């Protein structure tokens, strides 16, 4: 029961905040010396955020194992330098045996990326080996019956385009288009894998186009060839890629946004580089890609999207902004709010903490806002064993727990935390709603955020 409630809480917060889980992921970079251990990161993402997709830039065993039994979809990466060796089947088979087989199905590995922005390296050896390496890796996965569970792809920068403005004129670079990208797209189509790109309006905006880059209201940009008006730069970048794919005949291959983001701090004089702009870009991005509106050339679509990045990474080289793309500080406090925190986490974590402030993790404060409704949910640090006991206790009393049983309106997500959320709140509301009825041995906390979602309706008072 506790597991069921926990699951309800997770899903409730997702739908209440307008997030469709499964579409929004995050890039988990580790170029830093102050990050929390992977096990802590995995638990934080599962219990405190609505992010349930993670992209890693290598195949670190500790990181992969940390996401075991979380259900979070994990993408790992084969480093660029291994591409020539990966073209040999024996090496690919050994790589799969070492980096994949020990961790599935406990860890939800969904994708392996062969290199990162390989075409942008201009390294002829890597570029020539890219598609053969992907094919060989797929063969190695098929040999152990993992090719349907785990897909193979590779991400590209927008540097693969020779023209991109207006979007209808998008073309791949000559030479790469026929000799590399066309075979690559053929492989992706045959294996039902996505074409992955890294569009960054941040790297293409100016002071005059800031509103256009941040999804703010603006007059729009007309593509005279199609007579379509673009109201944001991301759509223009996506449609330029789509136009290039159309020339080669691959409009049916799915596009995934492997990286995009906006820094919260930068060098003096950079216009639009601050926490407010970063929150605006990533918040509007999240809403746009899951809205189903699509783009002018790709209407009625959603886009699987990975925000860059999970953390501010203090060892990244380059200008200051490179170290400030993170959604979270290393102490797991949000740099800014884009609506991805679950209600219990939002109640217990400080927003925009001062630089010297210590993280205030722990049970959410139990306060009654005057005149407002309240709901009882698990605290962000409540252990699943304790939450399961809460479920067993509440349902053992004879309260209606059918909604969190299989087929019930609140069964999905099928996790302890979500089910516990529903059960604990049902008990709190049924017993009269005194503050002590939401204590559950300090694993419950009151919130004024309604956790109801879809057909799953929480009692409230």
C-alpha positions in Angstrom: 0.0 0.0 0.0 2.8 2.3 0.9 4.4 1.6 -2.5 1.1 2.4 -4.2 0.7 5.7 -2.4 4.2 6.7 -3.3 3.5 6.1 -6.9 0.3 8.1 -6.7 2.2 11.0 -5.3 4.8 10.9 -8.0 2.2 10.8 -10.8 -0.1 13.3 -9.0 2.6 15.9 -8.9 3.5 15.3 -12.5 0.0 15.9 -13.8 -0.8 18.7 -11.4 2.2 20.6 -12.6 1.5 19.9 -16.3 4.4 17.5 -16.9 4.0 14.5 -19.0 6.5 12.1 -17.6 8.5 10.2 -20.2 9.0 13.2 -22.5 11.3 15.4 -20.4 14.7 14.2 -19.5 18.0 15.7 -18.3 21.6 15.4 -19.2 23.6 14.1 -16.3 27.0 15.6 -16.7 29.8 15.0 -14.2 32.6 17.5 -15.1 32.8 18.6 -11.4 34.4 17.7 -8.1 31.5 18.5 -5.8 28.6 16.4 -7.0 26.6 14.0 -4.8 27.0 10.3 -5.2 24.9 8.7 -8.1 22.7 6.8 -5.7 21.7 10.0 -4.0 21.0 11.6 -7.4 18.9 8.7 -8.6 16.8 8.8 -5.4 16.4 12.6 -5.6 15.2 12.4 -9.2 12.7 9.6 -8.5 11.3 11.0 -5.3 11.6 14.8 -5.6 11.2 15.6 -9.3 9.1 14.6 -12.3 12.2 13.9 -14.5 12.2 10.2 -15.4 14.7 10.2 -18.3 18.5 10.6 -17.9 21.2 10.8 -20.5 24.8 10.0 -19.4 27.9 11.0 -21.3 29.6 7.6 -20.7 28.7 4.2 -19.3 29.9 4.6 -15.7 28.9 1.4 -13.9 28.2 3.2 -10.6 25.9 5.6 -12.3 24.1 2.9 -14.3 23.6 0.8 -11.2 22.3 3.7 -9.2 19.2 3.9 -11.3 18.4 0.2 -10.9 14.8 -0.4 -9.8 13.8 3.2 -10.2 12.1 2.9 -13.6 14.0 6.0 -14.8 14.9 5.6 -18.5 18.7 5.7 -18.9 20.7 6.5 -22.0 24.4 5.8 -22.0 27.2 6.8 -24.3 30.2 5.1 -26.0 33.0 7.7 -26.0 34.1 9.1 -29.4 37.6 7.5 -29.1 36.1 4.0 -29.0 34.3 4.3 -32.3 37.0 2.7 -34.5 37.2 -0.3 -32.1 33.5 -0.6 -32.0 33.3 -1.4 -35.7 34.7 -4.8 -34.8 32.0 -7.3 -33.7 34.2 -8.9 -31.0 34.8 -5.5 -29.3 31.1 -4.6 -29.6 30.1 -7.9 -28.0 32.5 -7.4 -25.2 31.3 -3.8 -24.7 27.7 -5.0 -24.4 28.7 -7.8 -22.1 30.6 -5.4 -19.8 28.4 -2.3 -19.9 24.9 -3.5 -20.6 24.1 -7.1 -19.7 25.0 -6.9 -16.0 22.5 -4.0 -15.5 19.4 -5.0 -17.4 16.6 -5.3 -16.7 17.1 -3.9 -13.2 18.2 -0.6 -14.8 15.9 0.7 -17.5 18.5 1.1 -20.3 16.7 2.4 -23.4 19.4 3.8 -25.6 23.1 3.7 -26.4 24.6 6.7 -28.1 27.7 6.1 -30.2 29.8 9.2 -29.7 28.7 12.8 -29.3 28.6 15.3 -32.2 31.0 13.1 -34.1 30.6 15.0 -37.4 31.6 18.2 -35.8 35.0 16.8 -34.8 36.1 16.7 -38.5 38.0 13.6 -37.5 37.9 11.4 -40.7 38.6 8.2 -38.9 35.7 8.8 -36.4 33.3 10.0 -39.1 34.0 7.0 -41.4 33.5 4.6 -38.5 30.3 6.1 -37.1 27.6 4.2 -39.0 29.6 0.9 -39.1 30.1 1.2 -35.3 26.3 1.8 -34.8 25.5 -1.2 -37.0 27.9 -3.5 -35.2 26.7 -2.4 -31.8 23.1 -3.2 -32.9 24.2 -6.6 -34.1 25.8 -7.3 -30.7 22.6 -6.2 -28.9 20.6 -8.5 -31.2 22.8 -11.4 -30.4 21.7 -11.2 -26.8 18.0 -10.3 -27.6 18.4 -6.7 -26.4 18.0 -4.9 -29.7 14.3 -4.2 -29.2 14.7 -3.0 -25.7 17.8 -0.8 -26.3 18.1 1.4 -29.4 21.3 2.8 -30.9 21.7 6.4 -32.1 24.1 9.3 -32.0 23.5 13.1 -31.3 24.5 15.9 -33.7 25.1 19.6 -33.3 23.3 21.9 -35.8 26.7 22.3 -37.4 25.6 19.3 -39.7 23.5 21.9 -41.6 24.9 24.0 -44.4 21.9 26.2 -44.4 19.1 26.7 -41.8 17.4 30.0 -42.4 14.7 30.2 -43.4 13.8 26.7 -42.0 12.4 25.5 -45.3 15.9 25.7 -46.9 17.6 23.5 -44.3 20.2 21.2 -45.9 22.9 18.8 -44.6 26.5 19.6 -45.4 27.6 18.5 -48.8 29.6 15.3 -48.6 28.2 14.3 -45.2 24.6 14.3 -46.6 25.0 11.3 -48.9 28.0 9.5 -47.5 27.2 9.6 -43.8 23.8 11.0 -42.9 21.8 9.1 -45.5 23.2 5.7 -44.4 22.7 6.8 -40.8 19.1 7.7 -41.3 18.6 4.4 -43.2 19.9 2.6 -40.1 17.7 4.6 -37.7 14.6 3.9 -39.8 15.4 0.2 -40.0 15.9 -0.1 -36.2 13.1 2.3 -35.2 15.6 4.6 -33.6 15.4 8.4 -33.4 17.6 11.1 -35.1 19.1 13.0 -32.2 20.0 16.7 -32.4 21.4 19.4 -30.0 19.5 22.6 -30.8 20.6 25.6 -28.7 18.8 28.9 -29.3 21.2 30.3 -26.7 24.1 30.0 -29.2 22.1 31.7 -31.9 20.4 34.7 -30.2 21.3 38.4 -30.0 19.9 41.2 -27.9 17.4 41.8 -30.7 16.2 38.2 -30.9 16.1 37.5 -27.1 12.3 37.3 -27.0 12.3 35.0 -30.0 14.8 32.7 -28.3 13.0 32.6 -24.9 9.5 31.8 -26.3 8.3 35.3 -25.3 5.6 37.0 -27.2 7.1 38.5 -30.4 6.1 39.5 -33.9 7.5 36.3 -35.4 9.6 35.5 -38.4 8.1 34.7 -41.7 9.4 31.9 -43.9 8.5 33.3 -47.3 8.9 29.9 -49.0 6.2 28.3 -46.9 4.3 31.4 -45.6 4.6 29.9 -42.2 5.4 32.2 -39.2 7.8 31.2 -36.5 7.3 32.5 -33.0 10.3 30.9 -31.4 13.9 30.0 -32.5 13.7 26.3 -31.4 10.9 25.6 -33.8 12.9 27.2 -36.6 15.9 25.0 -35.7 13.9 21.8 -35.6 12.2 22.6 -38.9 15.5 23.3 -40.6 16.6 19.8 -39.6 13.3 18.4 -40.8 13.7 20.1 -44.1 17.2 18.6 -44.5 15.8 15.1 -43.6 13.0 15.6 -46.2 15.5 16.2 -49.0 17.0 12.7 -48.3 13.5 11.2 -47.9 13.4 10.5 -44.2 10.6 12.5 -42.7 9.3 9.4 -41.0 12.3 9.2 -38.6 11.5 10.6 -35.2 13.5 13.6 -34.0 14.7 13.7 -30.3 16.2 16.8 -28.7 19.3 15.3 -27.0 20.5 18.6 -25.6 19.2 22.1 -25.1 19.4 24.6 -22.3 20.2 28.1 -21.1 22.8 29.2 -18.5 21.8 31.0 -15.3 25.0 33.0 -15.0 27.6 34.3 -17.4 30.3 36.8 -18.0 29.6 40.5 -17.4 27.7 42.2 -20.2 26.0 39.1 -21.6 22.4 40.0 -22.3 19.8 37.6 -21.1 22.2 35.4 -19.1 20.7 35.1 -15.7 18.5 32.7 -13.6 15.3 34.4 -14.8 16.1 33.9 -18.4 17.2 30.3 -17.8 13.9 29.6 -16.0 12.0 31.2 -18.8 13.7 29.2 -21.5 13.6 25.8 -19.8 10.1 26.3 -18.4 8.7 27.4 -21.8 10.6 24.7 -23.5 9.1 22.0 -21.3 5.6 23.3 -21.9 6.1 23.6 -25.7 7.6 20.2 -26.5 5.0 18.3 -24.5 2.0 20.4 -25.7 1.4 18.5 -28.8 1.4 21.7 -30.9 4.5 20.7 -32.7 6.3 23.0 -35.2 5.0 24.7 -38.4 6.4 21.9 -40.5 5.8 19.1 -37.9 2.4 19.9 -36.4 0.7 17.9 -33.7 3.9 16.3 -32.4 5.6 16.1 -29.0 9.3 15.8 -28.7 11.3 13.7 -26.3 13.6 16.4 -24.9 16.7 16.3 -22.6 17.5 19.6 -20.8 21.2 20.4 -20.4 22.0 20.0 -17.6 21.2 18.4 -14.3 24.0 20.2 -12.3 26.1 23.2 -12.5 29.6 21.7 -13.3 32.4 23.6 -11.8 35.3 22.1 -13.8 34.0 22.7 -17.3 36.4 24.8 -19.3 35.5 27.9 -21.2 33.4 31.0 -20.3 31.5 31.3 -17.1 28.2 30.3 -18.7 29.6 26.8 -19.5 29.6 26.1 -15.8 26.1 27.3 -15.1 23.7 25.4 -17.3 22.4 23.3 -14.3 18.9 23.0 -13.1 20.3 22.1 -9.6 23.2 23.0 -7.4 25.5 20.2 -6.3 23.6 20.2 -2.9 20.4 19.4 -4.9 18.7 22.7 -4.3 17.1 24.1 -7.5 18.9 27.0 -9.2 15.4 28.1 -10.3 11.9 26.8 -10.6 10.5 25.4 -13.9 7.8 23.3 -12.3 9.5 19.9 -12.2 9.6 19.5 -8.4 7.0 17.3 -6.7 4.6 19.0 -4.2 6.3 17.5 -1.1 9.7 18.5 -2.4 8.6 22.0 -3.3 7.4 22.4 0.3 10.7 21.3 1.8 13.4 22.8 -0.5 14.3 26.5 -0.5 14.0 28.3 -3.9 16.8 30.5 -5.1 18.8 30.0 -1.8 21.4 32.6 -0.9 25.0 31.4 -1.8 25.8 30.7 1.9 22.5 29.0 2.7 22.6 25.4 3.7 20.1 23.0 2.0 17.0 22.7 4.1 16.0 19.1 3.1 13.7 17.2 5.4 10.0 17.0 6.2 7.8 19.7 4.8 6.5 22.2 7.4 3.0 21.3 8.5 1.1 24.6 8.4 -2.5 25.3 7.8 -3.0 28.1 5.3 -6.0 30.0 6.5 -9.2 29.2 4.6 -7.4 26.9 2.1 -7.8 23.2 1.4 -5.0 20.8 2.5 -3.8 17.4 1.5 -1.6 14.9 3.3 1.4 13.5 1.3 4.6 11.7 2.1 7.6 13.8 3.0 10.4 14.0 0.4 12.8 11.9 2.7 10.3 9.2 3.7 11.7 5.7 3.1 9.7 3.3 0.9 9.5 0.7 3.7 7.8 3.2 6.0 5.5 4.3 3.3 4.5 0.7 2.6 3.6 0.3 6.3 1.4 3.4 5.9 -0.4 1.8 3.0 -0.9 -1.5 4.8 -2.2 0.3 7.9 -4.7 2.6 6.1 -6.1 -0.1 3.8 -6.2 -2.5 6.8 -8.6 -0.2 8.5 -11.1 -0.8 5.7 -10.8 2.6 3.9 -11.4 2.5 0.2 -8.1 1.6 -1.5 -9.6 0.4 -4.8 -8.3 3.5 -6.6 -4.7 2.3 -6.0 -5.3 -1.3 -6.9 -4.7 -2.6 -10.4 -7.2 -1.0 -12.8 -8.1 1.8 -10.4 -8.0 5.5 -11.3 -4.9 6.1 -9.2 -3.0 2.8 -9.8 -0.6 4.4 -12.3 2.2 5.2 -11.5 2.6 1.8 -9.8 5.0 2.9 -7.1 5.0 2.8 -3.3 5.3 6.5 -2.9 2.4 7.3 -5.3 0.1 4.7 -3.7 1.1 5.9 -0.2 0.2 9.5 -1.1 -3.3 8.5 -2.0 -3.8 6.2 1.1 -2.3 8.7 3.6 -4.4 11.5 2.3 -7.6 9.3 2.4 -6.9 8.6 6.1 -6.2 12.2 6.9 -9.4 13.4 5.2 -11.6 10.6 6.6 -10.4 11.1 10.2 -11.3 14.8 10.3 -8.2 16.4 9.1 -6.3 17.3 12.2 -2.6 17.9 11.8 -1.6 14.9 13.9 -3.6 12.6 11.5 -1.0 13.4 8.8 2.1 12.7 10.9 2.5 8.9 10.2 5.5 8.8 12.4 7.0 11.9 10.7 6.6 10.5 7.2 3.6 12.7 6.2 3.4 16.4 5.6 0.5 18.8 4.7 0.4 20.7 1.4 -2.0 23.2 -0.2 -1.2 21.8 -3.7 -3.9 19.5 -4.9 -2.2 16.3 -6.1 -5.2 15.1 -8.1 -4.5 14.2 -11.8 -6.5 12.8 -14.7 -9.2 10.5 -13.3 -7.4 10.2 -10.0 -9.1 12.6 -7.6 -7.8 13.1 -4.1 -10.2 13.9 -1.2 -9.7 17.5 0.0 -11.0 19.8 2.7 
